[in-house]
Amino acid sequence: MKSPTSNRRLVMSGIAALAVMATVPAAFAQADKPIRIGYSMARTGMLANATPSQSNTYELWKEQVNARGGMVVGGQKRKVEFVTYDDQSKPEQAVRIYEKLITDDKVDLLLAPWGTPFQIAIAPVLEKFKFPMVGNTAASVALRQVKPGYIWFPTSAIPDRIGVELTAMLKANNVKTAVVIANVLPFTKEIKNYLEPELKKAGIEVKFSTEYPPDIKDMTSILTQVKQANPDAVLALAYPGDSVLYAKQAKELGLSSPVQFIAIGPSDAFFAKAVGAASAEDVITIAHWSPRPEWKGSQAFHDAYVKKFGEDPDYLNSALAWMSLEILESAVAKGGLDKAKIREVISKDTFETINGPVRFDGVQNAITPTAFVQTQKGKLQIVWPKSIATGQYEAKKSW
């Protein structure tokens, strides 16, 4: 006959065994459950032509993550699925979507929409729900006014820094005179406001300066004045749509300024296709990435993007999108899906990305230098600053 103590031990062992049996299926069920990641994207409206380089990058990442078994969460791999909506190029629509993603769709993680106004607009939503998100395609001095804690911006293309660095590049290449034309959208207008005082401080004469609406259809009258000014440098602070218009009409009018800078557009493969390879050659634009051996994974990302989409990634927005995914994936591997732990990891850690190391000071990348690339023989090369340059600046020979 067994003692009462022995009986109690048997009962406790049985309970423990049942508990283990109950948790094992639960663990497997959790591992089989995909991680749901939400975001909005401008698929219609004025900005729809600018977003594919970002949404393509998201799709490539998801494909690669799932091919290797999924994201690492708590030591287990879980597949990824997207929950995504069209924000119709309207920041207020993005705000509604991100609230829905958090409250109704109950997604596990969030990715950023396209563009500065959208990411600033949803920052209060992230703060309200204590939901961390890594931004990407956003750049403005206003980012520094965003309350630190639940959103971070890996770009170094901040307008005040662009003003300083672009002026330094022009000065280093003996530019004496310049013309500034700017789209009145916030990012480009902001660059203009910081750039012109820097040019004046450096002794570079601004021979002509003007602004134009984002839906401009004809730049002939503006570019006629640019041609008459005959500057050493034309600084066209344009968005993707008007960057193409500028290049085409500059060619038609025979603008001969040796320095041709176009703010946004030429870093994306669509630009050369739209204006022709010869017109794209020697154009300078904003970007701080290039595939290079010391930036781990940068060449692999480039090659995978080309293989999947048949064109180069955008050296600005595609790279930023991939960086944000690398940072998020690293944070989840370390902190799981716990929002507070993800927030802590991103706020404090240094991340190795395809654009080199990234560490955040508040909401802003504290390491990556502001840089510019130039199309040379059909490929984008970093030409400024010299510390990360992959090529030397070349004057534009012709359109």
C-alpha positions as CSV (number, residue, x, y, z in Angstrom):
1,M,0.0,0.0,0.0
2,K,1.4,3.4,-1.0
3,S,1.8,6.1,1.6
4,P,-0.2,9.4,1.4
5,T,3.1,11.1,0.5
6,S,3.6,8.8,-2.5
7,N,0.1,9.4,-3.7
8,R,0.5,13.1,-3.5
9,R,3.7,12.8,-5.5
10,L,1.9,10.8,-8.2
11,V,-0.9,13.3,-8.4
12,M,1.5,16.2,-8.7
13,S,3.6,14.5,-11.3
14,G,0.4,13.8,-13.3
15,I,-0.6,17.5,-13.1
16,A,2.8,18.6,-14.2
17,A,2.8,16.2,-17.1
18,L,-0.7,17.4,-18.2
19,A,0.6,21.0,-18.0
20,V,3.5,20.3,-20.2
21,M,1.3,18.5,-22.7
22,A,-1.1,21.5,-22.7
23,T,1.7,24.0,-23.3
24,V,3.5,22.1,-26.1
25,P,0.5,22.3,-28.5
26,A,0.0,26.0,-27.5
27,A,3.6,26.7,-28.3
28,F,3.4,25.0,-31.7
29,A,0.1,26.8,-32.4
30,Q,1.8,30.1,-31.6
31,A,4.7,29.2,-33.9
32,D,2.3,28.4,-36.7
33,K,0.4,31.7,-36.3
34,P,1.8,34.3,-38.7
35,I,2.9,37.7,-37.5
36,R,0.5,40.2,-38.9
37,I,2.2,43.5,-40.0
38,G,0.2,46.5,-41.0
39,Y,0.8,49.6,-43.1
40,S,-0.8,52.1,-45.5
41,M,0.6,53.1,-48.8
42,A,-0.4,55.8,-51.4
43,R,-1.5,53.5,-54.2
44,T,-3.8,56.2,-55.7
45,G,-3.6,60.0,-55.7
46,M,-0.9,62.5,-56.4
47,L,1.9,60.5,-54.7
48,A,1.1,57.0,-56.1
49,N,4.0,57.2,-58.6
50,A,6.5,57.7,-55.8
51,T,5.6,54.8,-53.6
52,P,6.5,51.5,-55.5
53,S,10.1,51.6,-54.5
54,Q,9.0,51.4,-50.9
55,S,6.2,48.9,-51.2
56,N,8.3,46.7,-53.5
57,T,11.0,46.7,-50.8
58,Y,8.4,45.6,-48.2
59,E,7.3,42.7,-50.5
60,L,10.9,41.6,-51.1
61,W,11.6,41.5,-47.4
62,K,8.5,39.5,-46.6
63,E,9.4,37.0,-49.4
64,Q,12.9,36.6,-48.0
65,V,11.8,36.3,-44.4
66,N,9.2,33.7,-45.2
67,A,11.7,31.7,-47.4
68,R,14.0,31.3,-44.4
69,G,11.1,30.2,-42.1
70,G,9.9,33.5,-40.8
71,M,10.9,36.2,-38.3
72,V,12.6,35.1,-35.1
73,V,10.3,35.7,-32.1
74,G,11.1,34.2,-28.7
75,G,13.5,31.8,-30.3
76,Q,10.9,30.5,-32.8
77,K,10.4,31.4,-36.5
78,R,7.0,32.7,-37.5
79,K,5.9,33.6,-41.0
80,V,4.9,37.1,-41.9
81,E,1.7,38.4,-43.5
82,F,0.7,41.9,-44.4
83,V,-2.4,43.9,-43.7
84,T,-2.3,46.9,-45.9
85,Y,-4.6,49.7,-47.2
86,D,-4.5,52.5,-49.7
87,D,-4.3,55.9,-48.0
88,Q,-5.1,57.7,-51.3
89,S,-2.1,60.1,-50.8
90,K,-4.0,61.7,-47.9
91,P,-2.3,62.0,-44.5
92,E,-5.6,62.2,-42.7
93,Q,-6.6,58.9,-44.3
94,A,-3.4,57.3,-43.0
95,V,-4.3,58.4,-39.5
96,R,-7.6,56.5,-39.7
97,I,-5.9,53.5,-41.2
98,Y,-3.3,53.2,-38.5
99,E,-5.9,53.5,-35.8
100,K,-7.8,50.7,-37.5
101,L,-4.7,48.5,-37.9
102,I,-4.1,48.8,-34.1
103,T,-7.6,48.6,-32.7
104,D,-9.6,46.6,-35.3
105,D,-7.1,44.5,-37.2
106,K,-5.0,44.0,-34.0
107,V,-1.7,43.7,-36.0
108,D,1.4,42.6,-34.2
109,L,3.7,45.2,-35.9
110,L,3.6,48.3,-38.1
111,L,5.6,49.5,-41.1
112,A,5.7,53.1,-42.2
113,P,3.6,54.7,-44.9
114,W,5.4,56.8,-47.7
115,G,6.5,60.3,-47.0
116,T,7.1,62.9,-44.3
117,P,3.6,64.3,-43.8
118,F,2.2,60.8,-43.4
119,Q,4.7,59.7,-40.8
120,I,4.4,62.9,-38.8
121,A,0.6,62.6,-39.0
122,I,0.5,59.1,-37.5
123,A,3.1,59.8,-34.8
124,P,0.3,60.8,-32.2
125,V,-1.5,57.5,-33.0
126,L,1.6,55.6,-32.2
127,E,2.1,57.6,-29.0
128,K,-1.6,57.1,-28.0
129,F,-1.4,53.3,-28.3
130,K,2.2,52.9,-27.2
131,F,2.9,51.1,-30.5
132,P,6.5,51.4,-31.8
133,M,7.3,51.9,-35.5
134,V,10.5,52.5,-37.4
135,G,10.0,55.3,-40.0
136,N,11.9,55.5,-43.2
137,T,10.9,57.8,-46.1
138,A,10.5,60.9,-44.0
139,A,12.9,63.9,-43.8
140,S,12.2,67.3,-42.2
141,V,13.6,69.4,-39.3
142,A,10.0,69.0,-37.9
143,L,10.9,65.3,-37.2
144,R,12.9,66.6,-34.3
145,Q,9.8,68.0,-32.8
146,V,8.1,64.6,-32.8
147,K,7.9,63.3,-29.2
148,P,10.6,60.6,-28.8
149,G,9.4,57.2,-27.8
150,Y,7.4,55.3,-30.4
151,I,8.8,56.4,-33.8
152,W,12.3,56.7,-35.2
153,F,13.7,58.0,-38.5
154,P,16.9,56.4,-40.0
155,T,17.4,59.0,-42.8
156,S,20.2,61.6,-42.7
157,A,18.6,63.7,-45.5
158,I,17.3,66.4,-43.1
159,P,16.9,69.8,-44.9
160,D,19.2,71.9,-42.6
161,R,22.0,69.3,-43.0
162,I,21.3,69.2,-46.8
163,G,21.8,73.0,-46.9
164,V,25.2,72.7,-45.3
165,E,26.5,69.7,-47.1
166,L,25.2,70.7,-50.6
167,T,26.8,74.1,-50.2
168,A,30.1,72.4,-49.1
169,M,30.0,70.1,-52.2
170,L,29.4,73.1,-54.5
171,K,32.2,75.1,-52.9
172,A,34.6,72.2,-53.2
173,N,33.8,72.1,-56.9
174,N,34.4,75.8,-57.5
175,V,30.8,76.8,-58.0
176,K,30.5,80.6,-58.0
177,T,26.8,81.1,-59.1
178,A,23.6,79.1,-58.7
179,V,19.9,79.1,-59.5
180,V,17.4,77.7,-57.0
181,I,13.9,76.5,-58.2
182,A,11.7,74.7,-55.7
183,N,8.4,72.8,-55.5
184,V,6.4,74.3,-52.7
185,L,5.8,70.9,-51.0
186,P,7.1,70.9,-47.5
187,F,10.4,68.9,-47.9
188,T,11.7,70.8,-50.9
189,K,10.5,74.2,-49.7
190,E,12.3,73.5,-46.4
191,I,15.5,72.6,-48.2
192,K,15.3,76.0,-50.1
193,N,14.8,77.9,-46.8
194,Y,18.0,76.4,-45.3
195,L,20.0,76.2,-48.6
196,E,19.9,79.8,-49.7
197,P,21.4,81.3,-46.5
198,E,24.2,78.7,-46.7
199,L,24.9,79.6,-50.3
200,K,25.1,83.3,-49.4
201,K,27.4,82.6,-46.4
202,A,29.7,80.6,-48.7
203,G,29.9,83.5,-51.2
204,I,27.9,81.6,-53.9
205,E,25.7,84.1,-55.8
206,V,22.1,83.1,-56.2
207,K,21.3,84.6,-59.6
208,F,17.6,83.5,-59.7
209,S,15.3,81.9,-57.2
210,T,11.6,80.9,-57.5
211,E,9.0,78.4,-56.4
212,Y,6.3,76.5,-58.3
213,P,3.2,74.4,-57.5
214,P,3.4,70.6,-57.2
215,D,1.0,70.1,-60.1
216,I,3.0,72.2,-62.5
217,K,2.7,71.1,-66.2
218,D,5.1,73.5,-68.0
219,M,8.4,74.9,-66.7
220,T,9.3,76.7,-69.9
221,S,9.0,80.2,-68.6
222,I,10.9,79.4,-65.4
223,L,13.7,77.5,-67.3
224,T,14.0,80.3,-69.8
225,Q,14.9,82.6,-66.9
226,V,17.3,79.9,-65.6
227,K,19.0,79.8,-69.0
228,Q,19.4,83.6,-69.1
229,A,21.0,83.6,-65.7
230,N,23.6,81.0,-67.0
231,P,24.6,79.8,-63.5
232,D,27.4,77.3,-62.7
233,A,24.8,75.2,-60.8
234,V,21.0,74.6,-61.2
235,L,19.5,73.4,-58.0
236,A,16.1,72.0,-58.8
237,L,14.3,71.1,-55.6
238,A,11.8,68.8,-57.2
239,Y,9.6,65.8,-56.4
240,P,9.5,62.7,-58.6
241,G,6.9,64.0,-61.0
242,D,8.4,67.4,-61.6
243,S,11.9,66.0,-61.7
244,V,11.1,64.3,-65.0
245,L,9.4,67.5,-66.3
246,Y,12.5,69.5,-65.3
247,A,14.9,67.2,-67.0
248,K,12.9,66.9,-70.2
249,Q,12.4,70.7,-70.6
250,A,16.0,71.5,-69.6
251,K,17.1,69.3,-72.5
252,E,14.6,71.0,-74.9
253,L,15.9,74.4,-73.9
254,G,19.6,73.4,-73.9
255,L,20.5,74.3,-70.3
256,S,24.3,74.1,-70.1
257,S,25.0,74.6,-66.4
258,P,27.7,72.0,-65.5
259,V,26.2,71.2,-62.1
260,Q,22.6,69.7,-62.3
261,F,21.1,68.8,-58.9
262,I,17.6,67.4,-58.7
263,A,16.4,66.8,-55.1
264,I,14.1,63.7,-55.5
265,G,13.6,61.4,-58.4
266,P,16.9,60.6,-60.0
267,S,17.8,58.0,-57.3
268,D,14.8,55.8,-58.6
269,A,15.1,53.6,-61.7
270,F,11.9,55.3,-63.2
271,F,13.8,58.5,-63.8
272,A,16.3,57.2,-66.4
273,K,13.5,55.3,-68.1
274,A,11.4,58.5,-68.3
275,V,14.0,61.0,-69.4
276,G,16.5,58.7,-71.2
277,A,19.9,57.4,-70.0
278,A,21.8,60.3,-71.6
279,S,19.7,62.9,-69.8
280,A,20.0,61.1,-66.5
281,E,23.8,60.9,-66.8
282,D,25.8,63.2,-64.4
283,V,22.6,64.4,-62.5
284,I,23.2,64.7,-58.8
285,T,20.5,63.9,-56.2
286,I,19.9,63.1,-52.5
287,A,20.8,59.7,-51.2
288,H,23.2,58.2,-48.6
289,W,23.3,54.6,-49.7
290,S,25.2,52.5,-52.3
291,P,26.0,48.8,-52.4
292,R,29.5,48.5,-51.0
293,P,31.5,45.7,-49.3
294,E,31.7,47.3,-45.8
295,W,28.0,47.7,-45.6
296,K,26.9,44.2,-44.9
297,G,24.1,42.9,-47.1
298,S,24.0,46.0,-49.3
299,Q,25.0,44.2,-52.5
300,A,22.8,41.2,-51.7
301,F,19.8,43.6,-51.3
302,H,20.6,45.3,-54.5
303,D,20.9,42.1,-56.5
304,A,17.8,40.5,-55.0
305,Y,15.8,43.7,-55.8
306,V,17.0,43.7,-59.4
307,K,16.3,40.0,-59.8
308,K,12.7,40.4,-58.5
309,F,11.7,43.7,-60.1
310,G,14.0,44.0,-63.1
311,E,15.4,47.4,-62.1
312,D,17.7,49.0,-59.5
313,P,16.3,49.9,-56.1
314,D,15.8,53.5,-55.3
315,Y,19.1,54.5,-53.6
316,L,17.2,56.7,-51.2
317,N,13.7,55.3,-50.4
318,S,14.3,51.6,-51.1
319,A,17.4,51.7,-49.0
320,L,15.6,53.5,-46.1
321,A,12.7,51.1,-46.2
322,W,15.1,48.1,-46.0
323,M,17.0,49.7,-43.2
324,S,13.8,50.2,-41.2
325,L,12.9,46.5,-41.7
326,E,16.4,45.4,-40.6
327,I,16.1,47.5,-37.4
328,L,12.6,46.2,-36.7
329,E,13.6,42.5,-37.3
330,S,16.6,42.9,-35.0
331,A,14.4,44.5,-32.2
332,V,11.8,41.7,-32.5
333,A,14.5,39.0,-32.3
334,K,15.7,40.5,-29.1
335,G,12.5,41.8,-27.5
336,G,9.8,39.6,-29.0
337,L,6.5,41.2,-29.8
338,D,6.3,43.0,-26.5
339,K,5.8,46.7,-27.5
340,A,7.7,48.1,-24.5
341,K,10.7,45.8,-25.1
342,I,10.8,46.7,-28.8
343,R,10.7,50.4,-27.9
344,E,13.6,49.9,-25.5
345,V,15.8,48.0,-27.9
346,I,15.3,50.4,-30.8
347,S,15.9,53.4,-28.5
348,K,19.2,52.1,-27.1
349,D,20.9,49.7,-29.5
350,T,23.1,50.2,-32.5
351,F,22.0,48.3,-35.6
352,E,24.0,47.0,-38.5
353,T,22.2,47.9,-41.7
354,I,22.8,48.0,-45.5
355,N,23.7,51.6,-44.9
356,G,26.2,51.0,-42.1
357,P,25.6,51.3,-38.4
358,V,22.5,53.2,-37.2
359,R,21.9,54.4,-33.7
360,F,19.1,56.8,-32.6
361,D,19.5,60.0,-30.6
362,G,15.8,60.6,-29.8
363,V,14.0,60.1,-33.0
364,Q,16.9,60.8,-35.4
365,N,19.7,58.7,-36.8
366,A,22.9,59.9,-35.1
367,I,25.5,58.2,-37.3
368,T,24.7,58.2,-41.1
369,P,26.2,61.2,-42.9
370,T,24.2,63.4,-45.3
371,A,25.2,62.5,-48.8
372,F,24.6,62.9,-52.5
373,V,24.8,60.5,-55.4
374,Q,25.5,61.1,-59.1
375,T,24.6,59.0,-62.1
376,Q,27.9,57.9,-63.8
377,K,27.8,55.5,-66.7
378,G,24.3,54.5,-65.8
379,K,25.1,53.7,-62.1
380,L,24.6,55.9,-59.0
381,Q,27.8,56.7,-57.2
382,I,28.1,58.5,-53.8
383,V,30.1,61.7,-54.6
384,W,29.7,63.5,-51.3
385,P,31.0,63.4,-48.6
386,K,34.4,62.1,-49.4
387,S,34.4,59.9,-46.3
388,I,31.9,57.5,-48.0
389,A,32.3,58.4,-51.6
390,T,32.3,55.6,-54.2
391,G,33.2,58.0,-57.1
392,Q,34.3,61.5,-57.9
393,Y,32.0,64.3,-59.0
394,E,31.8,64.9,-62.7
395,A,30.4,68.0,-64.5
396,K,27.3,67.4,-66.6
397,K,28.4,67.4,-70.2
398,S,25.0,67.8,-71.9
399,W,21.4,66.8,-71.7
